[in-house]
Amino acid sequence: MADKIHCVRKTLRLRPTEADLLAERADKANMSEAEYLRLLINQRPNCYPAIRKLLKDLINEMNRIGNNINQITHRNNMGFYSADDKNQLVAYMKKLNISIEEAVKTFGDNENSTYEKR
């Protein structure tokens, strides 16, 4: 029985080398060939597993840093703010900036992005 979401069937002709490349790239992405072709057609970055994992890791890192910033702010409001707290805050912000820069370098530049080189 046909899938209700994917109900339109298309026939595609490929050279043997293209068919092998499609099979290899789909396998590398742990997808069926049809799923991989739909991914390429949609071109939504959040469809790529590597991008989803990176975004999840960034969100988790931001949450941890936010928690630490809240603790420092609480100590400041209580009158216990110190130079060490300021240094910690600067270090957390640098760490966050580095994480975001890595994400942009990895996935932000369309010509050099990892997910398009599959």
C-alpha positions, 0 to 999 in steps of 0.5 A: 500500500502506498504511503499517504504522505509520499504518494507521488511516484517519479521515475528517475534515470541515472548512469551506473556511476550516479546510481552507485554514488547515490547508494553510497551517499544514502548509506553513509547518511543512514537513509534510504535512497528516496529519503536522501533524495527528499533531503537534497530536494528540501535543503533544510539544514535541520534535516541533516543529522549532523546539524541537528546534533550540533544544534542540540549540543549548542543549546545544552551548552548555552543552558549550562552557561546560562545557569552559571551566569544566573548563579553569578548574578545571584551572588552579585545581587547578594553582594558577594560578587568578586573579581573571580566571578567576573573572570568566570563570566568572561570565560563562559562568554568566550566558550559560548562564542567559540562554540558558535564560531565552530558551528558557523565554520562547520555548517554556515558557509554553503561552499565549504559546508560538510553536509553538502560534501556528502 
